[in-house]
Amino acid sequence: MERIQHGVDTVYAFVGLLEDPAALYRQLPDNGRGDLLAAFFSRLDVQVTDRNVTIGAERAELNAALHDWRAEHRLASTAETPENKKRASRFRARLFFVP
C-alpha cells in the first residue's frame, strides 16, 4: 500500500508541475527549455515581422492529452458542488487503491 501511495504522490507531483507549463518553462535553463518544447510540440512555426511575432504550434501527443485533461479538470472543478466533490474524492481513492 505504501508503494502505491508513493506512486500516486509522484504522479500528482508531476501533474502539479505541468499545471502551468509557462511557469515551468520560465524556470528552466536554456537547454532545458529546448527539451521541454520538443516534448510538448511536434511542430512550431514562428513568424517575426516588424510589428509582431506569431507562433503556430502543433501539439505533441503528450501535450494534447495533457491539454484535454486540464480542460476537463477545469470544467469539472467549476461544476462541482460539495456533495459531488466528496464523491469524486472517493472515486479517485478507489481508482488508485484497488489491488
C-alpha positions as CSV (number, residue, x, y, z in Angstrom):
1,M,0.0,0.0,0.0
2,E,2.9,2.3,0.8
3,R,4.4,1.8,-2.7
4,I,1.0,2.6,-4.3
5,Q,0.7,5.8,-2.3
6,H,4.3,6.8,-3.3
7,G,3.3,6.3,-7.0
8,V,0.1,8.3,-6.6
9,D,2.1,11.1,-4.9
10,T,4.7,11.1,-7.7
11,V,2.0,11.3,-10.4
12,Y,0.4,14.3,-8.6
13,A,3.7,16.0,-8.2
14,F,4.4,15.8,-12.0
15,V,0.8,16.9,-12.8
16,G,1.4,19.8,-10.4
17,L,4.5,20.8,-12.3
18,L,2.6,20.7,-15.6
19,E,-0.4,22.7,-14.3
20,D,1.4,25.8,-15.5
21,P,3.7,24.9,-18.4
22,A,4.6,28.6,-19.0
23,A,5.9,29.0,-15.4
24,L,7.8,25.7,-15.7
25,Y,9.3,26.9,-19.0
26,R,10.5,30.2,-17.4
27,Q,12.2,28.4,-14.5
28,L,14.3,26.1,-16.7
29,P,17.8,26.9,-18.1
30,D,18.0,27.5,-21.8
31,N,19.0,23.9,-22.6
32,G,16.0,22.6,-20.6
33,R,13.7,24.9,-22.4
34,G,14.5,23.4,-25.8
35,D,13.9,19.9,-24.4
36,L,10.6,21.0,-22.9
37,L,9.5,22.5,-26.2
38,A,10.5,19.3,-28.1
39,A,8.4,17.2,-25.6
40,F,5.3,19.5,-25.9
41,F,5.3,20.3,-29.6
42,S,5.8,18.3,-32.7
43,R,6.0,21.5,-34.7
44,L,6.5,25.2,-34.0
45,D,6.2,27.9,-36.7
46,V,7.5,31.3,-35.6
47,Q,6.9,34.3,-37.8
48,V,8.6,37.6,-37.0
49,T,7.6,40.8,-38.7
50,D,8.4,44.4,-37.9
51,R,5.2,44.7,-35.8
52,N,4.7,41.4,-34.1
53,V,5.7,37.8,-33.5
54,T,3.2,35.0,-34.2
55,I,3.6,31.4,-33.2
56,G,1.7,28.4,-34.7
57,A,2.0,25.2,-32.9
58,E,1.2,21.5,-33.4
59,R,1.0,19.8,-30.0
60,A,2.8,16.5,-29.4
61,E,0.5,13.6,-28.4
62,L,1.5,14.0,-24.7
63,N,0.8,17.8,-24.7
64,A,-2.6,17.3,-26.5
65,A,-3.6,14.7,-23.8
66,L,-2.5,17.0,-21.0
67,H,-4.3,19.9,-22.6
68,D,-7.5,17.9,-22.8
69,W,-7.2,16.6,-19.3
70,R,-6.6,20.1,-17.9
71,A,-9.7,21.4,-19.8
72,E,-11.8,18.6,-18.5
73,H,-10.4,19.1,-15.0
74,R,-11.2,22.8,-15.1
75,L,-14.8,22.1,-16.3
76,A,-15.3,19.5,-13.6
77,S,-13.9,21.8,-10.9
78,T,-16.2,24.7,-11.8
79,A,-19.3,22.4,-11.9
80,E,-18.6,20.6,-8.5
81,T,-20.8,21.0,-5.6
82,P,-19.7,20.0,-2.1
83,E,-21.6,16.7,-2.5
84,N,-20.1,16.0,-5.9
85,K,-16.6,16.8,-4.6
86,K,-16.9,14.2,-1.8
87,R,-18.0,11.6,-4.3
88,A,-15.1,12.4,-6.7
89,S,-12.5,12.0,-4.0
90,R,-13.9,8.6,-3.0
91,F,-13.9,7.6,-6.7
92,R,-10.3,8.7,-7.0
93,A,-9.3,6.6,-3.9
94,R,-10.9,3.5,-5.4
95,L,-9.2,4.1,-8.8
96,F,-5.8,4.3,-7.2
97,F,-6.0,1.8,-4.4
98,V,-7.9,-1.2,-5.8
99,P,-5.5,-4.2,-5.6
